[in-house]
Amino acid sequence: MNRQELAKRLAKALLLKEGGGRLDSCSSLMCLRSYFSEMSFEELLGVATQNGITEPLLR
């Protein structure tokens, strides 16, 4: 998985986690994707770890 793909999957996983399994806002998803796309792969993994998002949720 490359950095951009990880950024997209992490944004979706965070919104699903915080939204109780629902994506309520496409604009929120796009905003997070944009923010995460500027981070390094290691930073993205750190965000995932800090938020309790494991590898299976990123698939």
Backbone hydrogen bonds, N-H to C=O, Kabsch-Sander energy under -0.5 kcal/mol:
donor,donor_aa,acceptor,acceptor_aa,energy
6,L,2,N,-2.3
7,A,3,R,-2.3
8,K,4,Q,-2.1
9,R,5,E,-2.5
10,L,6,L,-2.8
11,A,7,A,-2.1
12,K,8,K,-2.0
13,A,9,R,-2.6
14,L,10,L,-2.6
15,L,11,A,-2.2
16,L,12,K,-2.5
17,K,13,A,-2.3
18,E,14,L,-2.7
19,G,15,L,-2.1
20,G,17,K,-0.9
21,G,16,L,-3.6
24,D,22,R,-0.8
29,L,25,S,-1.6
30,M,26,C,-2.6
31,C,27,S,-2.3
32,L,28,S,-2.5
33,R,29,L,-2.5
34,S,30,M,-2.2
35,Y,31,C,-2.4
36,F,32,L,-3.2
37,S,33,R,-2.0
38,E,34,S,-0.5
38,E,35,Y,-1.1
39,M,36,F,-1.8
44,L,40,S,-2.3
45,L,41,F,-2.2
46,G,42,E,-1.9
47,V,43,E,-2.2
48,A,44,L,-2.4
49,T,45,L,-2.5
50,Q,46,G,-2.7
51,N,47,V,-1.5
52,G,49,T,-1.5
53,I,48,A,-3.0
54,T,52,G,-0.7
57,L,54,T,-1.1
58,L,54,T,-0.7
58,L,55,E,-1.4
59,R,56,P,-1.0
